[in-house]
């Protein structure tokens, strides 16, 4: 008890002490806490700066690899430092310090395809972009030993002494009647599709900037549905031939994109088969245009990409065919019986005033015979034919990107499963709920195509 009283008294006297001991302790504690919070903020900002620098380095390396020929006045000069605005960024970065430089002709020792070929072809080379900067801490700078925090990002892009690997990029686009409806953003879906495709074409143009369209080819296959051939302008397998853009060098013009318009139902089978048939001709066309490229590189055929989009499931249809059917012998060869004034009448088909008649079930005696009869089924027959075309393309090396855009809830599960099965895998299927998401999907696919064509190596 005595010890307790002594401790209590000492604590009370310490609290009343006017010599500043308590204030000093609190001051030290608060200073440490403030510095800790400030340091956390500064480290977050440094991480943010590195992320921005990495994007800038990627963009610089991509541009450098595309403009690698030394006759291009727009190419980055090797070893020269460019500020952030020259790297495609806004007016300035928040650190006010980022600069980038590029070095060409770095041999890619890590690439399995980098060995010199037997015919003397040159090895694959890299354009390496490096972006550096210094972040001035907002809080940590109170420490005398911390003046600034340096950061760096590096990106390598491979090239083969030309603008890019030859590629064919085809589009299969839904032009059904529902594409005239609005999505959740209130934008007409066919308009959203057209705008996304126009932006995609601008993305592709980075692949050919030497004034000669010889790197990639594009084509467009719009589809709708008219299985009974009742409307002009639509094939019985859904293709809209009047608005097809046959494969051509370079991008598809805005005019040819905006010719698309919404109509009728949904049958993707004809458009997908047309794309598959045309892809089969692309190897020879690319080889004729760029024979030296295939001779000097490790690839033996061009890259092939398909972008396939829909806003709903394919229509169900009835398909009939003739087959041998087992028919049982029947002891009663009639269906309907009518008795009036002591007379019985029979009919072998349903009578007009059937409610006055009595239906008689046929009775089998256990024997029978085979007979050719018409058998009809009502199902997603367009899906079956479409997936056959998808499989044909994938076997030919085509990478298929599939986009399901603003699909109605009652069709969503079926449509998305179908699109996933057509695509080249999970990473190649995208679901877009509105115009913004559709635009993002096209941008992601465009970036993926460019990355594949010019071989980002980072």
Protein Blocks (a to p, Z undefined) as FASTA:
>chain_A
ZZmmmmmmmmmmmmmpcnlmmmmmmmmmmmmmmmmmmmmmmmmmmmmmmmmmmmmmmmmm
mmmmmmmpfkbmkbccehiacdfklnopafbdfkopaccdddehiacfkbmklpccfkop
acddddddddddddddfklmmpmklmbdcdddddddddehiabdcddddddddfbfklmp
ccfkopafklmmmmmmmmmmmmmmmmpcnopackbccddddddddfkopaghiafkopaf
klpccddehjddfklmmmpccehjddfklmmmmmmmmmmmmmmmmmmmmmmlmmmpmbfb
dcdddddddfbdcddddddddddddddddfbfcfbdcdeehiacddfbdcfklmlpccdd
dddehiacdddddddddddfklmmmmmmmmmmmmnopacddddehiafklmmmmmmmmmm
mmgbjklpccdfbfklmmmmmmmmmmmmmmmmnopaZZ
